């Protein structure tokens, strides 16, 4: 059996560790704080600053893993190329981890090298450059740090007075030591989807049924599967997803995000790992959830098919205040609901809007997805995160 070094031990990592434990893999979970969710179920753990290359080298040498599986962006990913030379498999590849950690690399790959349809964009490394970029792109536009996650530092510029605020917010929300932003023209989209794309070492690329989602503050609030999409748009999205994942290389699950517009599909972003909106697959919508798919692809276990079996939805359970010992009220209420499940992530601290759990609902394939989504939202509202 294999040893896996998991870099990032949040809620997505926790579900990945559970999937790995079920088929006898050994996992060491790594994060910047103790008692992170995935550490609670892993065989061992390390607490380090993953932006410190020497610390990364130290734990890789200590544990001698077969696989390095990044779960977050804030990692000294340029070290991954050396680990690959040592014979360690970086998931899905060192190139994928490096390109997707930085929005500049992945956007330029998609737009310039592969010719995928994206929003018009520019980069800025200062407030003055942002002013010029906004003048070029036009208002409204969206500003994002090149390195961030879960919508941190992302904002929409609606008037010129928003530009300075957007710069400061982006710098505050940026991860790592890169102080640069991407400025995107506002795409008038009808909806957004995540297309979970599974690349395999010796078998064809597979796609999950598309997932729709709603965001607030740059972070997802609900997701549902399947999302409504025309056959034409779905084929276009799958073609784009296959091109960009093939260019990045390696085996694993990618979360590829798209805008659906009146004039077709636009590539938005990509994560080379299980996606937060993909937690809907924990509702039993598929024969394998996204974490099981990621693991099987990593281990070169053949995946015959990905089959949609139910309609499903997820809705996040958020904290409303700071606490060093959060507890939960209302769990018995959500547990009493039919065709409903939940996950409590076990994060040791809370803060306003921090994602602490998720409600999951499902029903038969003939059930309207809107109905199942409303049930998930109502279920999540039953649970409160409180100070102990």
C-alpha positions in Angstrom: 0.0 0.0 0.0 1.1 3.6 -0.6 2.1 6.4 1.7 0.4 9.8 0.9 1.6 13.2 2.1 -1.4 15.4 2.1 -0.5 19.1 1.9 -3.5 21.0 3.4 -5.7 19.3 6.0 -9.1 21.1 5.7 -12.5 19.6 5.1 -11.8 18.5 1.6 -8.6 16.8 2.8 -10.5 15.1 5.6 -12.9 13.4 3.1 -9.9 12.4 1.0 -8.2 10.8 4.0 -11.4 8.9 4.9 -11.6 7.6 1.3 -7.9 6.5 1.5 -8.3 4.8 4.9 -11.1 2.7 3.5 -8.7 1.0 1.0 -5.7 0.7 3.3 -3.6 3.7 2.3 -1.3 5.5 4.8 -1.8 9.3 5.0 0.2 12.0 6.7 -1.8 15.3 6.9 0.1 18.6 6.9 -1.2 22.1 7.7 -0.2 25.3 9.4 -2.2 24.7 12.5 -2.8 21.8 14.9 -6.0 19.6 14.9 -7.0 20.6 11.4 -9.9 18.4 10.1 -7.8 15.9 8.1 -5.3 15.5 10.9 -8.1 14.0 13.0 -8.5 11.0 10.8 -4.9 10.6 9.3 -2.2 8.2 10.5 0.1 11.1 11.4 0.4 14.8 10.9 2.9 17.7 10.6 2.4 21.4 11.4 4.6 23.6 9.2 4.5 26.7 7.1 4.1 25.2 3.6 5.5 28.4 2.0 8.8 27.5 3.7 10.7 25.4 1.1 13.2 24.1 3.7 10.4 22.8 5.9 8.7 21.1 3.0 12.0 19.4 2.0 12.4 18.3 5.7 9.0 16.5 5.9 9.3 15.0 2.5 12.7 13.5 3.5 11.3 12.4 6.8 8.3 10.6 5.5 9.5 9.5 2.0 6.0 9.4 0.5 4.9 7.7 -2.6 2.5 10.5 -3.4 2.3 14.2 -2.6 -1.3 15.4 -2.7 -1.8 19.2 -2.5 -5.2 20.3 -1.1 -4.5 24.0 -1.0 -2.7 26.7 -3.1 -0.4 28.3 -0.5 2.5 25.9 -0.9 6.1 26.4 -2.2 5.1 24.5 -5.3 8.3 25.0 -7.3 9.8 22.4 -4.9 7.5 19.8 -6.5 9.6 19.6 -9.6 12.5 18.3 -7.5 10.3 15.9 -5.7 9.2 14.4 -9.1 12.9 14.0 -10.0 13.3 12.0 -6.7 10.6 9.6 -8.0 7.7 10.9 -5.9 4.4 11.3 -7.7 3.0 14.8 -7.3 -0.7 14.9 -7.8 -1.8 15.4 -10.4 1.6 16.8 -11.5 4.2 19.4 -10.5 3.2 21.4 -13.6 -0.5 21.3 -12.6 0.2 22.4 -9.1 2.5 25.2 -10.1 0.3 26.5 -12.9 -2.9 26.5 -10.9 -1.4 28.0 -7.7 -0.9 31.2 -9.7 -3.9 32.5 -11.7 -1.5 34.1 -14.2 0.0 30.8 -15.3 -3.3 29.0 -15.7 -5.1 31.9 -17.4 -2.3 32.4 -19.9 -2.2 28.7 -20.6 -5.9 28.5 -21.2 -6.3 31.8 -23.2 -2.9 32.2 -25.0 -1.6 28.6 -25.5 -4.9 26.6 -25.8 -7.1 29.3 -27.3 -10.0 28.7 -24.8 -12.6 31.4 -24.6 -12.1 33.5 -21.4 -13.0 36.9 -20.1 -10.8 39.7 -21.3 -8.1 40.2 -18.6 -5.0 42.2 -17.5 -2.6 42.0 -14.5 -1.5 44.7 -12.0 1.2 44.8 -9.4 0.3 48.1 -7.8 -2.6 50.4 -7.2 -1.5 52.6 -10.2 -1.3 49.6 -12.5 -4.7 48.5 -11.4 -6.1 52.0 -12.3 -4.7 51.5 -15.8 -5.9 48.0 -16.1 -9.4 49.0 -15.1 -9.4 51.8 -17.7 -8.4 49.2 -20.3 -10.9 46.5 -19.3 -13.8 48.8 -18.4 -16.2 49.0 -15.5 -17.7 46.8 -14.1 -14.8 44.3 -13.7 -13.6 41.7 -11.2 -10.3 41.9 -9.3 -8.7 38.8 -7.8 -5.3 38.1 -6.2 -3.2 35.8 -8.3 -2.8 33.6 -5.3 -5.8 33.0 -3.0 -8.6 30.5 -2.3 -12.3 30.4 -1.3 -12.9 33.9 -2.8 -10.5 35.7 -0.5 -9.5 39.1 -1.7 -12.0 39.0 -4.6 -14.2 42.0 -5.4 -16.2 43.7 -8.1 -15.3 47.2 -9.2 -18.5 49.1 -10.1 -17.3 52.7 -9.9 -13.8 54.3 -10.0 -14.0 54.9 -6.3 -13.9 51.1 -5.8 -10.4 50.7 -7.3 -8.3 51.6 -4.3 -10.5 49.5 -2.0 -10.3 46.6 -4.4 -6.5 46.8 -4.4 -6.2 46.8 -0.7 -8.7 44.0 -0.3 -6.9 41.9 -2.8 -3.5 42.4 -1.1 -5.1 41.5 2.2 -6.6 38.3 0.8 -3.6 37.2 -1.1 -1.7 34.0 -0.2 2.0 33.6 -0.5 4.5 36.3 -1.4 3.1 37.3 -4.8 1.5 40.8 -4.6 -0.3 40.8 -8.0 -3.9 40.8 -9.2 -5.8 39.7 -12.2 -8.4 42.1 -13.5 -11.2 40.5 -15.5 -13.9 42.0 -17.7 -17.3 41.3 -16.2 -18.9 38.3 -18.0 -22.6 38.6 -18.3 -23.3 35.0 -17.5 -26.5 33.1 -16.9 -25.0 30.6 -14.6 -21.8 29.0 -13.4 -20.8 25.4 -13.4 -18.1 23.2 -12.0 -17.2 20.2 -14.3 -15.4 17.6 -12.2 -12.9 16.1 -14.7 -11.1 12.9 -13.9 -7.8 12.2 -15.8 -6.5 8.6 -15.6 -3.0 7.2 -16.3 -4.1 4.4 -18.6 -7.8 5.1 -19.3 -9.9 7.8 -20.9 -10.7 11.1 -19.2 -14.1 11.0 -17.5 -16.6 13.7 -16.5 -19.1 14.0 -13.7 -22.5 15.5 -14.3 -22.1 19.3 -14.2 -22.5 21.0 -10.8 -24.2 24.4 -10.4 -23.5 26.7 -7.5 -24.3 30.1 -5.9 -21.6 32.3 -4.3 -21.5 35.1 -1.7 -18.3 36.9 -0.8 -16.6 34.9 -3.4 -17.3 31.6 -1.6 -19.9 29.0 -2.5 -23.1 28.8 -0.5 -25.0 26.0 -2.2 -24.2 23.6 -5.0 -26.5 21.2 -6.9 -26.1 18.3 -9.3 -26.9 18.1 -12.1 -26.8 21.7 -13.3 -29.0 22.7 -16.2 -27.0 23.0 -19.4 -27.6 22.4 -23.1 -26.0 19.5 -24.8 -24.0 21.9 -27.0 -22.6 23.9 -24.0 -21.8 20.6 -22.1 -19.9 19.3 -25.1 -18.0 22.6 -25.4 -17.2 22.6 -21.6 -16.0 19.0 -21.7 -13.8 19.7 -24.7 -12.2 22.7 -22.9 -11.7 20.7 -19.7 -10.0 17.9 -21.5 -7.7 20.2 -23.4 -6.5 22.1 -20.2 -6.2 19.0 -18.0 -4.2 17.2 -20.8 -1.9 20.2 -21.0 -1.3 20.1 -17.3 -0.7 16.4 -17.1 -1.0 13.7 -14.5 -3.8 11.7 -13.0 -6.5 12.9 -10.6 -9.7 14.9 -10.3 -9.8 18.5 -11.5 -12.5 21.0 -10.7 -12.9 23.1 -13.9 -15.1 26.2 -13.6 -17.1 27.7 -16.5 -19.5 30.6 -17.1 -22.5 29.8 -19.2 -23.5 32.8 -21.4 -25.8 33.6 -24.3 -22.8 33.3 -26.6 -21.4 30.1 -25.3 -19.1 28.7 -22.6 -16.3 30.7 -21.0 -13.4 29.1 -19.1 -13.1 30.6 -15.6 -10.7 28.8 -13.3 -9.3 25.3 -12.5 -8.3 23.5 -9.3 -6.2 20.3 -9.6 -8.0 18.7 -6.7 -11.5 18.0 -5.3 -13.6 21.1 -5.4 -15.7 22.6 -2.6 -18.8 22.7 -4.8 -18.2 19.0 -5.4 -19.1 18.2 -1.8 -22.6 17.7 -3.3 -21.3 14.3 -4.4 -21.3 13.3 -0.7 -25.1 13.3 -1.0 -24.9 10.1 -3.0 -25.5 11.6 -6.3 -22.8 9.4 -8.0 -21.5 5.9 -7.8 -18.3 7.4 -6.5 -17.9 10.8 -4.7 -15.2 13.2 -5.8 -12.8 12.1 -3.2 -13.0 8.5 -4.1 -12.6 9.4 -7.8 -9.5 11.5 -7.0 -7.9 8.6 -5.0 -8.7 5.9 -7.5 -7.2 8.0 -10.3 -4.1 8.7 -8.2 -3.6 5.0 -7.5 -4.2 4.1 -11.2 -7.3 2.0 -10.2 -9.4 1.9 -13.3 -12.7 3.8 -13.2 -15.2 2.1 -15.5 -17.8 4.9 -15.4 -19.1 7.8 -13.4 -22.8 7.4 -13.2 -25.3 10.0 -11.9 -27.7 8.1 -9.6 -29.6 10.8 -7.8 -30.3 14.5 -7.8 -28.5 16.2 -5.0 -27.6 19.5 -3.3 -25.3 20.8 -0.6 -25.6 24.0 1.5 -22.9 25.3 3.8 -23.1 25.7 7.6 -21.4 28.9 8.5 -20.1 30.3 11.7 -21.3 33.8 12.8 -18.7 34.7 15.4 -15.2 34.1 16.7 -14.7 31.1 19.0 -11.8 28.9 20.1 -14.2 26.1 21.1 -17.1 26.1 18.7 -20.0 23.8 19.3 -23.2 23.0 17.4 -26.9 23.3 18.0 -29.7 21.8 15.9 -27.9 18.7 14.8 -30.7 16.5 16.0 -33.1 18.6 13.8 -31.2 18.0 10.7 -30.7 14.4 11.5 -34.4 13.8 11.7 -35.0 15.0 8.1 -35.6 12.4 5.3 -33.1 12.1 2.4 -30.8 14.4 4.3 -27.3 14.1 5.7 -24.7 16.4 7.1 -21.0 16.8 7.8 -19.4 18.7 10.7 -15.8 19.4 9.7 -14.3 19.6 13.2 -12.4 22.9 12.7 -10.9 23.9 16.1 -11.8 27.6 15.8 -14.5 29.6 14.1 -14.8 33.1 12.7 -17.7 34.9 10.9 -18.6 33.2 7.6 -16.1 30.4 8.1 -17.4 27.2 6.6 -17.9 24.7 9.5 -20.1 22.0 8.0 -22.4 21.2 5.1 -26.0 19.9 4.7 -26.6 17.3 2.0 -29.9 16.3 0.4 -30.9 14.0 -2.4 -33.8 12.5 -4.3 -34.7 10.6 -7.4 -33.5 11.7 -10.8 -37.0 12.9 -11.7 -37.1 15.4 -8.8 -36.5 19.0 -9.7 -33.1 20.1 -8.6 -34.4 23.4 -7.3 -36.6 21.5 -4.8 -33.7 19.5 -3.5 -31.5 22.6 -3.2 -34.2 24.5 -1.2 -34.3 21.5 1.2 -30.5 21.6 1.6 -30.7 25.4 2.4 -33.5 24.8 4.9 -31.5 21.9 6.5 -28.3 24.0 6.9 -30.3 26.8 8.5 -31.3 24.4 11.3 -27.7 24.2 12.6 -26.0 27.0 14.5 -22.3 27.3 15.4 -22.0 28.7 18.9 -19.4 29.4 21.5 -19.1 26.7 24.1 
